[in-house]
């Protein structure tokens, strides 16, 4: 059985290049934000969910930038 890799909030910050405050804000407003799990009273995130969320954010930003008029980005 494959073990699920989990990461801390700080590791999530490092991977997403966002602050804890920004991640907290997004957790309250973004329905696609990965759900935290509490294991032994420690907040952890599934690595696969974090990776998928970051990739979706990058894709959305690229799509948005492609829709902007030339020179506006």
C-alpha positions in Angstrom: 0.0 0.0 0.0 1.4 3.4 -1.1 1.9 5.9 1.8 0.5 9.3 1.2 3.1 12.1 1.5 2.1 15.0 3.7 3.8 18.4 4.1 3.7 21.2 6.7 2.3 24.7 6.2 5.9 26.0 5.9 6.7 23.5 3.1 3.4 24.5 1.4 4.6 28.2 1.6 7.9 27.3 0.1 6.5 25.3 -2.8 3.8 27.9 -3.6 6.1 30.9 -3.0 3.3 32.5 -0.9 3.2 33.6 2.7 1.3 31.9 5.5 -1.1 34.8 5.6 -1.8 34.5 1.8 -2.4 30.8 2.1 -4.7 31.3 5.1 -6.7 33.9 3.1 -7.0 31.6 0.1 -8.1 28.7 2.4 -11.0 30.9 3.4 -12.0 32.1 -0.1 -10.9 29.5 -2.6 -13.0 26.4 -2.7 -10.3 24.5 -4.6 -7.7 25.1 -1.9 -6.3 21.9 -0.5 -7.9 20.8 2.8 -5.6 20.5 5.8 -5.5 17.3 7.9 -4.7 17.3 11.6 -2.4 14.5 12.5 -1.2 14.3 16.1 -2.4 17.9 16.5 -0.2 19.1 13.5 -1.7 20.7 10.4 -0.6 18.8 7.3 -1.5 18.9 3.6 -1.4 16.1 1.1 1.5 16.6 -1.3 -0.5 15.5 -4.3 -3.3 17.9 -3.5 -0.9 20.8 -3.0 1.0 20.0 -6.3 -2.3 19.9 -8.2 -3.5 23.2 -6.7 -0.2 25.0 -7.5 -0.3 23.7 -11.1 -3.9 24.9 -11.5 -2.9 28.3 -10.1 -0.1 28.6 -12.6 -2.3 27.5 -15.5 -5.0 30.0 -14.5 -2.4 32.8 -14.4 -1.0 31.8 -17.8 -4.5 31.7 -19.3 -5.3 35.1 -17.8 -2.1 36.6 -19.1 -2.9 35.3 -22.6 -6.2 37.0 -22.5 -4.7 40.4 -21.8 -4.1 42.9 -24.6 -0.5 42.9 -25.9 1.6 45.1 -23.6 -0.8 45.1 -20.7 0.9 42.3 -18.7 
